[in-house]
Amino acid sequence: TVVQLSLDGIPGAPRRTAKARNLLTRTQKELHRIIYDLRPSLLDDLGLPAAIEWYAANYLSPRGLEVRVEVEESLRLPPEIEITIFRIYQEIITNILRHSRAENAWIELYSTRGKVVLTVEDDGVGFDTEARAGGVGIVGMKERAAIVQGSIRIDSEPGTGTQVVVEFPLARDALS
C-alpha cells in the first residue's frame, strides 16, 4: 500500500506505473488469501467442521471435483488440535489438486473412541507410498501430527487413488 501511494507522487505516474500498480494489487490480494488460508476466521468462529466444509467447497468443487463431505457438526476441539488438523487437511487438498487427477473426493471428520479422525480419499491416479515417503509434504504432515500426538496413514498405489487417515487422541473433556 505504501508503495502504491508513493507512485502517486511520480510525474506521469498514471501512464508509467499502471503495470506496477496492477502487480502490487495482485500481490496484495494473494498475500491476503495466504494469510486467510493459514488461519481462516471460520476456524475461530465456527470451528473445524465448518472450515473443512468451506475449504472443500472453495478449492475442490470449483476445480470440477465431485466432493462429498461428512463432518460431525458439533465437534469442538482444543485450538492446537484444530489448527493442526486444518493445516494437514490443506496439504492433503493441495496434493489432490496438484497430483491426483481425481474426479471425486470424500472427506469425513468425526470422533470415536477417544479420538478425532479425518479421512480424505480420492479416486485419482494414486502413487507409490514407499517412493514418496520422504517427500516434503508427507514429512511435514507427519511432523505436524506428531507434535500433538497424532498419526497419519496414507494408503495408495499407482492407479488406485489415495486415502489419508489422520487421527488425534482426545481427552474426554475435549468434546462438547
Steps between C-alpha positions, in 0.01 A plus 500: 500500500783739584666428166172556318447831676856611426438440129250787510784747549682402181440734204312316228424222749168388356657409165837369609401314814178327398679166469667543841165593659335195349777273626483653849121454512529134398778447755287653777206274412720189494659593833157551653390159369810330642454662841133405503577140402750465784234572761156555347260680730260208451732294718467752782135589448337170408762235565675234298193330345387821326855579388536151348175545305588853389845400377365209294229720348746777414796297376386159373153566358606797283764275340228260384532231767186340637541529876315330783567643845369343818599674821389474859358851525511523880865401522700753700869442559788672677641776275838327453325186371267697271778699336719191461220302336412794277858555382539130422166509320617797291808302394288198408269717288799667334639155414167391352493810280865477392551131452195276513302578184200388706138545404358429847602567858348377826568677827395393848564656841368327810583392853506142620642313797693794645647624174417733213538362148536683169480283191558639151472269201519558126460289187808640328811342356649403837871465567763269644504588871844344549654714228343820636532430874775759536323772303489843660118510515462156659783558746355839594154353562645223717710746699198724562294204618775370729523834683152440642531119528314437175565256220454484124450194283519532122363215290565525128634312202543616143161488328292457818445846645612605845360487851650706782388431857601748770434411866547697820435379854255709701454555868139426605435869562617601151159426350201718572 
